[in-house]
């Protein structure tokens, strides 16, 4: 279910409750919670993307270091001959 579905359900509950102040307050609280929930999901996804990007960069740098070390070892072996 998506955010719109939850908000539609809250609105239906509010309409069918004869507009009592208790239900209005509860509906507003639920709307706020749904908004916060989906904001947290979005922030989590952004953090995952940032982590993946940084991890990819770290992996690439590690590969580059390994290649450079291998190249240096190869040169050192040639010099020893």
LINDASUL-V758244 format. One record per pair of residues at least 4 apart in sequence whose C-alpha atoms are under 7 Angstrom apart, sorted by the first residue. I is the first residue (numbers start at 1). GAP is how many residues later the second one is. Records with the same first field share a line. If there is no record, write none. Layout:
I: GAP + GAP
This chain:
1: 4
2: 4
3: 4 + 31
4: 4
5: 4
6: 4
7: 4 + 24
8: 4
9: 4
10: 4 + 17
11: 4
12: 4
13: 4
14: 5 + 9 + 10 + 13
15: 4
17: 6
19: 4 + 5
20: 4
21: 4
22: 4
23: 4
24: 4
25: 4
26: 4
27: 4
28: 4
29: 4
30: 4
31: 4
32: 4
33: 4
34: 4
35: 4
36: 4
37: 4
38: 4
39: 4
40: 4
41: 4
42: 4
43: 4
44: 4
45: 4
46: 4
47: 4
48: 4
49: 4
50: 4
51: 4
52: 4
53: 4
54: 4
55: 4
56: 4
57: 4
58: 4
59: 4
60: 4
61: 4
62: 4
63: 4
64: 4
65: 4
66: 4
67: 4
68: 4
69: 4
70: 4
71: 4
72: 4
73: 4
74: 4
75: 4
76: 4
77: 4
